[in-house]
Amino acid sequence: MGFFIGYNLYGIFFAAAAGIGISVAVIGISWYGGKYLAPFPIFSLLITIILTAMAFLLGDAVFIKMQPTFFNGLFSALLLGGLLIDKPMMRSFFSKQFQLSDRTWHQLSFRWGCFLFVLAIANEIVWRNNSEAFWVGYRTFVAAPAVLVFMLSQLPLTLKGRM
């Protein structure tokens, strides 16, 4: 929501910078509370910083719009590629938070890999075929809630697969 508000008040470059600031604050609070930094948010923040810096340096918002495609596509490739070598990468990212069976890690890696692949394609379709304002609305009111709904839909599998 911070991205949406920042965009509507000051534009896409401000919104992207504000998103980084919010992410840094959330990671800082997490570190302060548990003295642990999970790899997934750090990975996400680094990709966001790199692409936002490119957008600022080149004066081209396309790098901001491509960030969800790049992140979701890369993470999808990591998850699905890991399964090809029998390494469920979800375990690498979330083993500190969850103790799950091998089968559950495999299933979650597959499901999230497929879901993120669809999100990457959807982001490309939306930003390339619609206005910037429409894309910001899509990102805030469609993509973000879709991630939440998908995450909640995986809760039964996660609970069932606990060790």
N, C-alpha and C positions, 0 to 999 in steps of 0.2 A: 504494500500500500504506500510505503514511503516513496517508492519510485514513481508511482502515479501522481502523488501529491507534488513531489519535486518537479516532475515534468509539467504539470499544469500551472505551477507557479513560475518556474524559471527556465524550463526547456529540458531537452534530453541530456545535454552535457552535465547540467547541475544534478539531474535525477541520477545519472550514472555515478557521479562523485558521491552523492548522498547515500546511494546504495552501498558503496564501498565503506563509507563511514559507519553506517548501521551495522554492516557485517563485522567490521573491526570491533565495534562496541560489543556485539553479541559474543564474539570469540573471546574478548577480554573478560567479560562477565563469566563466561564458562571457565576460563583459566583461573580466575580469582576464586570461583566457587569450588573447583575440584582439582586444581593444579594439573590439569590434563588437557591437551589439545587433540581433539579427534582429527584424523587425517582428512576426512571428507570435507569439512568446512574450510580447512586450510587450502585444499586442492581447488575448491570452488572459488575462494577468494583470490588465489593467485591467477587463475584464468581471467576473472573479472578485472583485476588490476591490469594485467597485460593488455587485454583488449580495450579497456577504457583509456589506458595511456596511449595506445595507438590511435584511438579516435581523437583524443586531444591533440596529439602531436601532428596528425595529418588533417585535422579539422574536418573529419568525415564520420558522421554518426553511424555509418554502415557497420563499423566494428562493434558498436553497442548493440545494434540489432542482431548481429551475428553471434553475439556472446551465448545466448541460450542454445543456438544450433550447435556451436562448437562444444560447449560444455556437455549438453545432452548426448551429442553424437560421440564424443570422446569417451564419456562414461559408459555409454551403451556398448561401444567397441571393447572397452576394458572388461565389462561384465560378460558379454557374449564370447569374446575371445578367450577369456579365462576358462570358460566352460569347455572350450575346444581342447585345452590342455589339462582338463580335470582339476581346475583350481577355481573354486567359487570366490570371486573377488569381493563379494559382499562381506565375507568373513574378514578379509584384510582391512576393510574400512570400518566395520562395526563390531568386531569380536570383543572389544572392551565393554560395549553396551549390552550385548546379547550373547548368551551361551546357547547355541542352537545345534541341532543334529546336522551331519553332513548333507543329508537329503534336503533338509530345509534350506541350508545355505545355497545349494544348487538351484532349488526351485525359486528362491528369492532372486538370485542372480539372473536367472532366465527371465522371470517376469519383469523385473526392473529393467533389464537390458532391452527387452522388447518395447516396454512402455516409453523409455527414454528415446529410443529410436523413432517412435511415432511422434513424440514431442519435438524432436529435432526437425523432422520433415514438416510438421505443422508450422513451426516457427518460420521456416524458410518460405512456405507458401504464403503465410500471412504478411510477413514484412515486405516481401517482394511484390505483392499484389494489392496492397492497401496503403492508406495514408499512415504517416508516423503516429498520429493520434489514435488511429484504429489499432495499430500494433501495440501501443502502450496499454490500451484498454484490454486487448486480447491477453497480453502478458499478465495483467493484474487480475482480470475477472474471469478468465477462462483457464489459462495455463496453470497459474498458481493454485486455484481451487482444484483443478484436475489432479495435481500432484497430491494434495491433501486427501482427496477422495480415494485415489489409488493407494496411498499409504495406509489409510484406514481399512481398505479392502484386503490388505495383506496381513492385518492384525490377527485374524483367526489362524492363518498358517503359521505365523510367528509364535503365537501362544501355544499352538499344538506341537511345534517343533522344539520347544525349550528342553534343555537337558537338566 
